[in-house]
Amino acid sequence: MATQSFAIIVEFKDEQINNSSMLALRMRVVNESSVTHKNVKLRYIFSYNVDKQVVLDSGYTAGAHVTLQMVNDSLGYIEISIDSINQGYFPNSSGFYQGLHYSDWSEIGKQSHPSYKGKYSFVENENILVYEHGSLIYGNENILPKPRLKLKIIGFQPEGNAWLEIKNFEKDKISLENITITGKDSVEHALGFVSLDSMGILRICKNDSACYGADNKIILPDFAWGRIGEALLKKDSILLSYVPWGDEGEFAEKAVAAGIWKNVEDFFPSSMWVEFYPVEYKKNVFFRICENSSGKQTNDWFSFTDRDKPISNQKIPLPIKLSMNKPQNYRLTENDSAKFEWLPVERASKYRIVIRDSEKQIIYEEETEKTSVKVSLSDGNYSWLVYCGEYIDGDGDILINGRDDGFVDEQNMLLLSKNIDLNTWGALAIDTIKGYKDSKFLFLGYGQDALEYKWDAIHADMPEASNAYRCWLVAAQIMNHVYGGNVTQDEILFATRFNNDEPLVSPFFPIGADSVDRLKALRFALQTDSITQYGGTPSYSIVKKEIDQGRPIYVSSVYWSGSDSKYKDHAMVIYGYVGKSDNYAFLYAFGNNYGFLTNSVGKTDSISEYLLVKATKGSVAMHDSRLDMDSDGDGITDFDEIERFGTNPYSIDSDGDGMDDKKEIFDYTIKSKYDKKIDMTFPDRAQTVMSKIAKKSNEDGDEFRKESDNDDNGDGINDGLEGNVNFQIDNMDVPLDYTLFARSHLVLNDGVKCFDLDVKNNILCRVGVGGGNNFSYNSQQTFFLMGVNSRIGNADVRLPILESGRAFLRNSAIIQGDLNLHILTAGTQPHTVAELGQDEPYLVRQSNVLIGGNINLKYYEYYGSNDDWKGNYQCNLSKFYDVPNMGNKSVDGGSFLLTNGASYSSLKIQGNSRLIIPPGEFYIDSLLQIESGTRIEFLNPGESSIIHLNGKLIWRPQNDISLSDAAYWTNVARGFKLIQHSSEYMLIEGFFGGTIYAPLSELILGQVNKKIYGRFLAKDITVHQYAEVFRVDYDPISEQSYAIRSLK
């Protein structure tokens, strides 16, 4: 427990204590001393399911910075960063509000959160941690999980000269005291008082031969080595790492429960039978963990043979990579159940086992994700093989794009060749790399298919077609990695193809490269000009010399014998050789864009060009971290913003037009369409798209593209204020009969009620949601949310389904009338009202939701003219009052009367002050802040008073007249209007009656005071729990003429 000498505590409540799908978190800090605390961080610790997406709905933050952080794959925390906390409640008596839920709204499991207390009213919660300048000053630090030491088994050979290696992945040196390794016999072996440097490796060996050459070693002859075994590494009672071999492990269940092993049925084979033509013999096997893998499953590991020889002068065995899995032949007797098992193959997600009888007929065939099956067979002789890959035909060949190219399965190809001397060989350690879009560069060349092909995502799991033409990039990347680099393919592409005059279209698509581009790519990847190009195929002596000196060879225009033109112009890397000068084979690192290691057989492959390189290890191109950064969280990497688009990496809306940067880029990307009937290949499509981008991205033809131009079409109206249909909003008012109109998102939290003019008869209001201009196409984005027991009259909601929009109605929400969903599609109408109760892609309804009228689905095309949605109004904003103002004004005590036409840079009303607003118009530039404890008074309620604001609004005043006096506040609301000309957020916590027109802003209502009078238009609107909104139209009365409605 942290010391309490600071007299600071945190109070907590859950406003939706009975809602198992959401945590409605309220927190407030109580500072009981006169000490001002600075640089403070609050942390609410929660547990979560790693297979689900956690969503943080950030509500009231009082200007504090809120982040969601994941500690590991089971715990995370909400962190609120505060500059300073003075004496009293912070931020106020209502506290911060944050909502936490899963994206699918399944049970959040909040009762198991380390920081949770199931209370509906504020109570002290010592399980919420408070840090000042990084030091814990409040809270129970025992709720924090003890971090698992990052010590991992990274390699092992269980038989012969057996050994096992562990690696320290911590940042600092660690002591191995209290760390044990346990084998199949359950005997724990202490590792002693050995210390291990960061990234250091300790080899645990059966004998001296197995440890020869190791820098750090322990001899454990009594460890349970052998054909069947396991190794469990732990510190005290905490399990650290685990591997089983030969059979299912005794500790597998515990390891799975601890999250360090995937499946209790998984294990590694301890040995295998290998055919080196024409001899078949048993080989020991060893395994090494793949780089950046967790090691939790067998597919995280490489397998090798050790040639049945003890280590001579190498620190680690020189491997021959094994991938063909062939069993020992033996005879089955009647009713035998044979267990077939094989080595895991890197990146393989499934396998196909085929068993044939003595007549070569297939008698058993199965696809499985496991590396073993049990089959009952009758007496007889059988043969079997295991295949892996995307698709496999009846001959056991891999099908590339559904076509048999005559290759044997490239992942299963064993390095063997007749009469080649296998004792003479050399090979470099090579990464197995797949060709794919491996960064978050925005690829504009996908045109209207930008979403389908994930234009902004890494493509590791995308179809090969979307990642074609990358062999030259992969080859350069492999060379870069050999010399210690970690650059991505996309960075090589960018460096090769970037054009300062056309930054958007370079790189736009990875079409193939000629000799000039290949050389340019390699020079960038290796940061050297010492590259010599040669024509023809390199000789055995050249390859042997380069490989023996640690230099791979870049080769291009490789022609595979017997293949079609698909493989005639292909770049690869020679990383090894086998045999002597009179009979040899080269080892090629990857044969196609799938990234499989492929070994040539003999000398029949033709090479038209090869490049010999002299590069310095550690002095090659390295990954630019800006590609991993998104400082403003807008979905565009900092690299793209700075180097390509010229936008502000710290602003989601660089030109301030109310439309997010990414939305503007996305719009002109998908409008730059290609003809699918004509442009058949990806490069052709990309070329067509790029020819249109220049015009679409700069409609007015000036020097600024759309994302940097707040009026790209030159019509005098900010882009963010224009919709697809130009229905003008007159007098900067809320359109039609809407009480709430959100141009992007509308959130009505639990218990919110919105009333129309006829309150006496309980007539509820009409709301509109535009699905607006901010950019996101995360799955199931909610544009319209109604909380538990919330109530409205009618709703018109526009859902841009290309951005995965939906409406979400939570338990017992009520819509008194109709729900009209205007749905953006790609020209199709995939769902009917009847289907909504089943699939519900557009509308999600929890239990007891009541819709009194109809659900009307109205579809429109993104490029079509059939949009009858009348909600995307052309929101007009007059130019802000551009006259000299009276500077900054701060009032702290007494009364302050505004005068008609007054203009200020900022206006702050605080302390025990009173702001008096007469009829007239008033102009405030950067900030209007009316703090709690102040009073607001309207000199002539009902007469026209308009405040124009061009900055942030904080509204916390009270009034001498209670909000329960509906007659008074109705009269105020009909004459008061607040017009927001900027995109700054607006926070209404105090007494309020009037119209707010803020088409670029986020508006928050009902945070503290729960009755609000008027009508409201904003970009995003959030109405907090249990607030009541009463519609009052802006209809100012003439002097001394009052018409007051009565509310009960």
DOLUMFI-403870 format. One record per residue (C-alpha): x, y, z. Coordinates in steps of 0.05 Angstrom, whole numbers, padded with zeros to 5 digits, always signed. Layout:
# residues N
XYZ...
END
This chain:
# residues 1048
+00000+00000+00000+00027+00068-00019+00037+00120+00035-00024+00164+00052+00017+00224+00076-00005+00261+00014-00078+00259+00037-00102+00241-00033-00154+00188-00048-00192+00163-00109-00267+00151-00107-00302+00105-00156-00371+00084-00179-00401+00042-00236-00461+00077-00265-00483+00014-00301-00471-00036-00245-00523-00084-00272-00498-00082-00343-00450-00140-00353-00429-00116-00422-00402-00049-00401-00362-00014-00347-00389+00057-00338-00331+00084-00299-00334+00146-00256-00271+00168-00219-00255+00230-00180-00194+00249-00140-00202+00280-00071-00142+00323-00050-00152+00337+00024-00088+00376+00032-00064+00444+00007-00009+00409-00033-00016+00416-00108+00001+00350-00142+00033+00355-00211+00046+00305-00267-00006+00256-00239-00029+00192-00272-00090+00150-00251-00092+00077-00272-00153+00032-00270-00129-00040-00280-00174-00088-00318-00171-00159-00343-00192-00177-00414-00198-00233-00465-00141-00228-00514-00186-00255-00570-00233-00196-00564-00225-00122-00582-00229-00076-00523-00263-00009-00537-00254+00054-00494-00311+00104-00502-00278+00167-00476-00330+00212-00444-00317+00270-00398-00242+00281-00389-00239+00354-00366-00181+00363-00415-00140+00307-00385-00105+00258-00432-00135+00188-00432-00102+00126-00461-00115+00052-00462-00054+00008-00450-00045-00067-00451+00004-00095-00400+00003-00166-00429-00047-00213-00462-00093-00213-00402-00086-00146-00366-00091-00073-00386-00105-00006-00356-00141+00060-00369-00092+00117-00355-00114+00189-00342-00057+00239-00344-00068+00303-00305-00023+00365-00305-00041+00386-00233-00091+00373-00178-00108+00427-00128-00144+00419-00062-00215+00391-00066-00250+00347-00117-00216+00338-00184-00240+00349-00238-00305+00364-00201-00355+00328-00157-00381+00289-00217-00312+00261-00235-00284+00233-00300-00326+00187-00342-00300+00130-00385-00337+00072-00417-00304+00004-00428-00333-00054-00468-00317-00106-00521-00331-00088-00594-00383-00144-00597-00414-00121-00531-00406-00189-00499-00396-00194-00424-00336-00152-00402-00322-00191-00338-00314-00128-00296-00324-00166-00231-00255-00197-00243-00220-00130-00257-00166-00119-00204-00189-00046-00196-00264-00059-00195-00312-00046-00139-00386-00060-00152-00414+00005-00125-00466+00051-00156-00448+00111-00112-00379+00139-00100-00335+00099-00052-00260+00101-00040-00223+00052-00084-00152+00037-00064-00146-00010-00123-00141+00049-00171-00068+00070-00172-00043+00142-00170+00027+00161-00192+00062+00228-00185+00125+00239-00226+00125+00164-00238+00122+00145-00163+00063+00109-00133+00030+00156-00081-00037+00121-00073-00065+00052-00083-00053-00021-00070+00007-00040-00112-00004-00114-00096-00059-00116-00149-00006-00109-00202+00015-00176-00233+00084-00201-00221+00117-00196-00289+00140-00262-00319+00215-00262-00328+00231-00260-00403+00274-00323-00402+00256-00370-00458+00276-00438-00486+00300-00423-00557+00330-00488-00581+00340-00561-00563+00365-00629-00587+00336-00684-00544+00378-00745-00567+00450-00761-00581+00495-00703-00559+00434-00673-00527+00429-00599-00509+00379-00545-00493+00388-00470-00498+00354-00413-00460+00359-00339-00476+00351-00276-00433+00304-00228-00468+00304-00178-00411+00337-00110-00421+00387-00123-00364+00431-00178-00338+00394-00228-00294+00414-00278-00241+00391-00350-00253+00385-00362-00178+00318-00395-00161+00309-00415-00234+00300-00489-00246+00290-00535-00305+00247-00597-00297+00246-00658-00342+00200-00717-00355+00220-00749-00289+00194-00688-00250+00263-00676-00221+00280-00602-00214+00350-00581-00232+00375-00514-00206+00414-00471-00255+00455-00443-00198+00483-00374-00187+00500-00362-00260+00484-00293-00288+00463-00282-00359+00472-00218-00399+00415-00186-00437+00403-00227-00501+00454-00277-00474+00446-00352-00487+00459-00408-00437+00469-00478-00465+00449-00536-00419+00483-00600-00443+00483-00674-00433+00559-00678-00441+00620-00637-00458+00616-00651-00532+00546-00621-00536+00571-00558-00502+00636-00549-00541+00646-00477-00561+00588-00449-00521+00604-00384-00482+00555-00400-00426+00543-00472-00408+00518-00520-00354+00529-00596-00358+00467-00635-00333+00479-00708-00350+00423-00729-00302+00369-00687-00337+00316-00732-00369+00343-00730-00439+00320-00781-00490+00270-00799-00544+00210-00778-00502+00215-00719-00455+00199-00647-00438+00231-00586-00407+00195-00537-00361+00232-00473-00342+00207-00436-00281+00226-00385-00228+00198-00402-00160+00126-00420-00177+00121-00379-00241+00125-00419-00306+00171-00386-00358+00179-00432-00418+00162-00502-00440+00175-00554-00495+00154-00628-00500+00180-00680-00550+00167-00751-00569+00098-00752-00537+00048-00709-00499+00081-00677-00439+00063-00687-00365+00067-00612-00353+00031-00592-00418-00035-00576-00383-00001-00530-00333+00039-00497-00389-00024-00484-00430-00059-00455-00370+00001-00409-00359-00002-00386-00431+00067-00412-00451+00044-00471-00493-00013-00475-00544-00044-00544-00539-00035-00603-00492-00034-00651-00551+00023-00616-00587+00095-00640-00583+00158-00645-00625+00184-00710-00657+00250-00730-00627+00279-00761-00689+00260-00777-00761+00279-00818-00821+00312-00781-00878+00328-00804-00949+00392-00781-00980+00387-00819-01045+00392-00878-01047+00404-00888-00972+00351-00881-00918+00374-00873-00847+00354-00844-00779+00375-00773-00761+00373-00736-00696+00333-00672-00699+00343-00605-00665+00297-00545-00664+00307-00470-00661+00254-00418-00647+00235-00372-00704+00254-00299-00695+00200-00257-00662+00158-00318-00646+00127-00334-00579+00148-00407-00580+00079-00426-00555+00064-00474-00613+00104-00521-00657+00096-00476-00718+00138-00424-00681+00200-00468-00691+00248-00490-00746+00272-00561-00749+00342-00584-00770+00386-00646-00770+00454-00648-00737+00484-00700-00785+00494-00747-00726+00560-00713-00711+00583-00678-00647+00598-00605-00653+00669-00594-00676+00690-00522-00681+00622-00488-00686+00583-00456-00630+00518-00482-00660+00508-00540-00709+00510-00523-00782+00440-00543-00804+00408-00575-00863+00337-00549-00863+00287-00606-00861+00219-00599-00890+00202-00665-00925+00173-00711-00872+00181-00785-00889+00168-00841-00840+00204-00906-00826+00171-00965-00861+00147-01020-00814+00095-01076-00814+00027-01070-00781-00009-01129-00752-00085-01138-00751-00125-01087-00710-00063-01044-00700-00076-00970-00690-00017-00934-00720+00003-00864-00698+00031-00823-00755+00071-00762-00735+00114-00711-00771+00155-00649-00762+00121-00581-00761+00135-00537-00821+00144-00463-00812+00083-00421-00832+00042-00483-00848-00028-00477-00818-00052-00546-00839-00026-00612-00867-00053-00667-00912-00035-00739-00897-00044-00791-00953-00037-00867-00939-00033-00916-00996-00037-00991-00997+00011-01039-01031-00025-01026-01097-00011-00951-01090-00085-00937-01080-00104-00883-01031-00140-00915-00972-00138-00858-00923-00134-00782-00931-00143-00727-00880-00130-00653-00871-00110-00632-00800-00078-00574-00763-00041-00623-00717+00025-00658-00731+00000-00728-00717-00060-00773-00730-00081-00843-00707-00108-00891-00759-00135-00962-00751-00109-01006-00807-00115-01080-00824-00056-01125-00836-00015-01103-00896+00039-01059-00925+00027-00984-00931+00064-00922-00951+00047-00851-00931+00066-00779-00943+00049-00713-00912+00039-00649-00952+00029-00577-00932+00012-00515-00970-00046-00474-00996-00075-00526-01044-00050-00595-01064-00072-00636-01123-00079-00711-01128-00006-00720-01148+00018-00684-01085+00040-00622-01123+00025-00553-01097-00024-00513-01138-00004-00441-01148-00067-00399-01157-00104-00464-01171-00055-00485-01226-00004-00541-01225+00062-00510-01246+00100-00575-01245+00137-00561-01181+00140-00609-01124+00112-00576-01061+00164-00521-01049+00155-00522-00974+00169-00597-00973+00227-00596-01021+00288-00633-00992+00358-00615-01012+00380-00679-01047+00410-00695-01114+00442-00756-01144+00516-00764-01132+00526-00695-01101+00576-00695-01045+00534-00674-00985+00595-00667-00941+00619-00606-00980+00572-00548-00970+00563-00478-00943+00503-00437-00925+00486-00370-00894+00432-00358-00843+00374-00331-00884+00306-00304-00863+00247-00337-00897+00209-00277-00923+00142-00273-00958+00128-00219-01009+00073-00175-00983+00055-00103-00965+00092-00101-00899+00078-00031-00874+00020+00017-00862+00036+00060-00922-00029+00084-00954-00031+00049-01023-00075+00093-01067-00068+00048-01127-00124+00002-01104-00176+00055-01125-00247+00035-01109-00221-00031-01080-00182+00006-01026-00223-00025-00970-00224-00095-00999-00149-00095-01006-00136-00060-00940-00100-00001-00969-00074+00021-00901-00057-00046-00869-00001-00097-00868-00018-00154-00915+00012-00215-00882-00052-00255-00890-00078-00225-00955-00085-00265-01020-00023-00272-01063-00055-00233-01119-00056-00169-01078+00019-00177-01063+00046-00197-01131+00107-00169-01167+00149-00165-01105+00206-00213-01117+00257-00157-01128+00236-00125-01062+00240-00190-01023+00309-00205-01052+00335-00136-01031+00303-00144-00962+00336-00212-00952+00404-00181-00970+00390-00124-00921+00374-00172-00865+00436-00213-00877+00477-00151-00864+00441-00134-00800+00385-00089-00826+00311-00092-00812+00282-00049-00868+00214-00066-00897+00198-00082-00969+00154-00020-00973+00211+00025-00951+00254-00004-01007+00196+00007-01055+00189+00079-01031+00263+00094-01037+00265+00064-01107+00202+00095-01136+00191+00160-01096+00180+00221-01139+00179+00290-01105+00131+00316-01158+00081+00259-01146+00088+00239-01073+00019+00207-01071+00032+00158-01127+00102+00138-01106+00101+00086-01083+00033+00068-01110+00041-00004-01131+00098-00056-01131+00100-00071-01205+00161-00110-01228+00229-00077-01233+00279-00071-01289+00354-00076-01280+00360-00002-01262+00308-00005-01207+00335-00071-01180+00404-00038-01173+00373+00024-01141+00335-00019-01091+00396-00058-01071+00438+00005-01063+00387+00033-01015+00378-00032-00977+00453-00041-00967+00473+00033-00966+00531+00020-01012+00552+00034-01083+00601-00025-01083+00556-00068-01126+00580-00100-01190+00532-00128-01242+00551-00189-01284+00514-00223-01341+00500-00298-01341+00502-00351-01287+00556-00347-01233+00606-00404-01231+00613-00453-01173+00679-00420-01152+00648-00350-01150+00589-00374-01108+00632-00414-01061+00680-00355-01050+00623-00305-01036+00585-00352-00990+00647-00373-00952+00661-00299-00939+00590-00287-00914+00564-00251-00976+00499-00274-01009+00489-00263-01084+00431-00225-01114+00409-00259-01179+00355-00239-01229+00318-00264-01290+00321-00335-01264+00289-00384-01312+00262-00446-01279+00268-00506-01325+00200-00531-01348+00161-00472-01321+00118-00423-01358+00131-00349-01366+00108-00333-01295+00176-00354-01270+00220-00330-01327+00236-00261-01299+00248-00271-01226+00296-00244-01173+00324-00288-01118+00384-00293-01071+00436-00349-01072+00452-00363-00999+00490-00429-01004+00519-00486-01044+00525-00562-01038+00575-00607-01073+00641-00598-01109+00658-00562-01173+00643-00622-01218+00573-00634-01189+00538-00583-01146+00474-00545-01131+00460-00474-01108+00413-00457-01051+00363-00402-01069+00326-00363-01016+00254-00364-01038+00226-00387-01104+00163-00345-01107+00125-00291-01069+00098-00341-01019+00167-00338-00985+00183-00412-00987+00255-00433-00984+00270-00467-01050+00333-00505-01068+00354-00515-01140+00372-00585-01163+00436-00590-01203+00458-00535-01251+00399-00531-01299+00373-00463-01277+00390-00404-01322+00409-00337-01291+00415-00276-01336+00446-00229-01285+00479-00231-01217+00504-00177-01170+00565-00183-01125+00562-00137-01064+00611-00109-01014+00571-00083-00955+00587-00070-00882+00546-00107-00830+00509-00058-00786+00516-00001-00836+00456-00017-00880+00387+00013-00884+00346+00008-00820+00271+00012-00809+00244+00083-00801+00205+00083-00736+00158+00137-00763+00123+00081-00802+00101+00052-00736+00080+00118-00706+00013+00153-00712+00019+00213-00665-00050+00240-00676-00085+00172-00682-00117+00188-00749-00096+00124-00784-00040+00156-00825+00031+00141-00803+00076+00199-00785+00121+00179-00843+00065+00187-00894+00042+00252-00864+00111+00283-00866+00142+00252-00928+00083+00242-00975+00021+00282-00957+00052+00342-00923-00001+00340-00869+00007+00353-00794+00025+00288-00757-00004+00319-00694-00072+00338-00722-00126+00293-00751-00153+00352-00791-00092+00390-00817-00130+00441-00858-00183+00452-00805-00242+00442-00852-00278+00392-00806-00260+00332-00849-00206+00285-00825-00143+00280-00867-00152+00206-00880-00224+00215-00900-00204+00266-00952-00149+00221-00980-00196+00161-00979-00250+00199-01016-00207+00217-01076-00175+00148-01076-00240+00109-01084-00267+00160-01133-00206+00148-01178-00238+00085-01207-00212+00035-01257-00253-00006-01306-00251-00078-01282-00268-00103-01351-00208-00069-01383-00155-00063-01329-00144-00137-01316-00078-00136-01278-00061-00100-01215-00006-00057-01247-00054-00035-01303-00107-00018-01251-00058+00021-01210-00033+00060-01270-00105+00078-01288-00121+00100-01217-00059+00142-01212-00074+00179-01276-00138+00203-01243-00111+00217-01173-00079+00283-01192-00145+00313-01214-00189+00282-01160-00142+00303-01104-00140+00377-01125-00206+00398-01155-00193+00472-01157-00124+00462-01188-00086+00505-01138-00021+00485-01104-00056+00447-01047-00087+00378-01048-00153+00364-01014-00124+00344-00947-00086+00410-00943-00141+00454-00973-00201+00472-00930-00241+00490-00993-00216+00443-01047-00271+00457-01097-00265+00532-01090-00338+00545-01075-00324+00587-01013-00350+00533-00964-00306+00490-00920-00302+00419-00947-00323+00391-00880-00388+00430-00882-00410+00402-00949-00452+00340-00958-00469+00297-01018-00533+00337-01027-00535+00412-01021-00594+00430-00977-00577+00497-00948-00587+00509-00873-00613+00579-00865-00593+00626-00809-00544+00575-00780-00600+00536-00745-00619+00463-00733-00655+00436-00795-00727+00413-00801-00757+00389-00735-00695+00355-00706-00679+00367-00633-00611+00334-00638-00574+00331-00704-00504+00299-00705-00467+00304-00771-00424+00244-00753-00441+00208-00688-00497+00212-00637-00491+00178-00569-00550+00178-00522-00526+00146-00457-00569+00106-00408-00634+00137-00386-00632+00196-00434-00700+00224-00454-00711+00273-00510-00778+00309-00514-00812+00346-00570-00854+00409-00563-00915+00372-00537-00886+00349-00471-00953+00344-00436-00973+00285-00480-00904+00253-00473-00886+00263-00546-00813+00248-00556-00764+00284-00602-00736+00270-00671-00661+00260-00679-00616+00257-00741-00547+00224-00751-00506+00239-00813-00450+00186-00808-00404+00244-00825-00335+00263-00846-00288+00232-00796-00251+00171-00823-00257+00102-00795-00277+00034-00823-00263-00007-00762-00310-00067-00758-00378-00049-00731-00367+00025-00721-00427+00053-00684-00454+00119-00712-00517+00119-00670-00520+00092-00600-00580+00090-00553-00564+00069-00482-00606+00027-00433-00676+00056-00422-00662+00116-00467-00722+00145-00505-00733+00185-00568-00790+00195-00618-00762+00183-00689-00692+00174-00717-00662+00186-00786-00594+00153-00789-00545+00152-00848-00498+00093-00846-00437+00092-00892-00431+00017-00895-00367+00020-00935-00341+00045-00868-00378-00012-00831-00429+00033-00798-00486+00011-00754-00538+00034-00704-00537+00002-00635-00598+00001-00589-00583-00025-00520-00630-00060-00470-00699-00030-00464-00685+00030-00510-00749+00059-00539-00761+00093-00606-00832+00117-00604-00840+00124-00679-00799+00104-00741-00725+00086-00749-00702+00105-00819-00635+00076-00839-00603+00106-00902-00550+00055-00921-00490+00068-00966-00473+00007-01008-00432-00009-01070-00495-00012-01112-00526-00073-01078-00582-00081-01028-00560-00141-00988-00610-00140-00930-00683-00130-00917-00720-00109-00854-00737-00182-00841-00663-00201-00843-00644-00149-00791-00668-00194-00735-00618-00247-00757-00555-00219-00786-00563-00147-00764-00504-00116-00799-00535-00047-00796-00577-00050-00733-00561-00085-00668-00617-00091-00618-00608-00119-00548-00665-00147-00507-00732-00110-00496-00717-00056-00548-00782-00025-00572-00792+00009-00639-00864+00033-00642-00865+00050-00716-00828+00019-00775-00756+00003-00792-00745+00032-00861-00683+00013-00901-00664+00061-00956-00603+00044-00998-00560+00090-01039-00496+00081-01079-00432+00117-01062-00426+00144-01133-00500+00142-01149-00554+00196-01151-00608+00155-01116-00593+00184-01047-00658+00212-01018-00623+00226-00952-00639+00298-00935-00592+00302-00875-00526+00319-00907-00541+00392-00907-00493+00444-00932-00478+00474-00865-00462+00547-00873-00416+00586-00827-00409+00661-00836-00339+00689-00831-00320+00702-00760-00326+00773-00738-00260+00802-00763-00251+00867-00726-00202+00887-00672-00224+00858-00605-00214+00880-00534-00163+00826-00518-00168+00775-00463-00220+00787-00408-00220+00751-00341-00273+00764-00288-00262+00738-00217-00318+00766-00172-00374+00816-00183-00420+00824-00244-00399+00832-00316-00448+00857-00369-00434+00842-00442-00448+00898-00490-00477+00889-00560-00422+00879-00611-00368+00865-00558-00309+00824-00583-00256+00788-00541-00197+00743-00554-00219+00702-00494-00269+00710-00438-00262+00675-00370-00315+00680-00316-00294+00648-00251-00299+00653-00175-00363+00683-00147-00379+00722-00211-00442+00737-00250-00445+00742-00327-00503+00783-00353-00523+00772-00425-00566+00826-00457-00599+00822-00526-00548+00830-00582-00490+00793-00616-00423+00779-00583-00357+00752-00610-00305+00710-00572-00245+00684-00609-00204+00630-00574-00239+00611-00508-00304+00621-00471-00297+00592-00401-00352+00601-00350-00331+00561-00288-00372+00527-00234-00393+00573-00177-00410+00629-00225-00480+00654-00244-00508+00670-00312-00566+00718-00322-00604+00737-00386-00624+00810-00382-00685+00802-00426-00701+00727-00431-00731+00708-00498-00701+00766-00537-00647+00749-00587-00577+00740-00557-00525+00707-00601-00454+00689-00581-00405+00674-00638-00347+00631-00614-00284+00612-00652-00251+00568-00599-00262+00523-00539-00325+00526-00495-00328+00506-00422-00398+00522-00395-00408+00508-00320-00450+00566-00293-00513+00562-00251-00573+00609-00248-00617+00638-00195-00676+00604-00230-00678+00527-00222-00677+00484-00284-00743+00455-00260-00775+00522-00278-00792+00501-00349-00829+00565-00365-00768+00608-00351-00718+00564-00387-00763+00555-00447-00766+00630-00453-00690+00635-00447-00679+00581-00499-00723+00612-00552-00679+00674-00554-00609+00648-00542-00563+00619-00595-00490+00598-00591-00453+00590-00658-00387+00553-00658-00344+00572-00718-00285+00525-00702-00275+00451-00690-00258+00459-00616-00298+00416-00569-00357+00443-00529-00372+00421-00458-00440+00439-00429-00441+00423-00354-00479+00482-00327-00549+00510-00335-00566+00518-00408-00624+00538-00452-00617+00555-00525-00595+00532-00594-00524+00508-00607-00500+00507-00679-00430+00475-00682-00423+00435-00747-00348+00423-00738-00346+00408-00664-00357+00354-00613-00413+00373-00564-00422+00342-00496-00488+00353-00459-00516+00334-00391-00451+00318-00356-00473+00349-00290-00540+00384-00297-00592+00337-00326-00643+00384-00357-00626+00418-00422-00671+00463-00463-00663+00479-00537-00639+00447-00602-00570+00424-00621-00529+00412-00683-00456+00389-00681-00407+00342-00714-00411+00293-00656-00461+00296-00598-00459+00258-00533-00515+00264-00482-00496+00237-00414-00535+00190-00369-00606+00207-00348-00605+00275-00380-00671+00303-00406-00671+00346-00469-00731+00390-00483-00740+00417-00553-00745+00493-00556-00741+00526-00625-00700+00589-00636-00756+00639-00643-00737+00703-00608-00793+00749-00584-00797+00823-00595-00783+00869-00537-00836+00864-00482-00873+00808-00520-00867+00740-00486-00899+00673-00503-00882+00620-00452-00900+00547-00455-00915+00507-00393-00877+00442-00380-00894+00391-00327
END
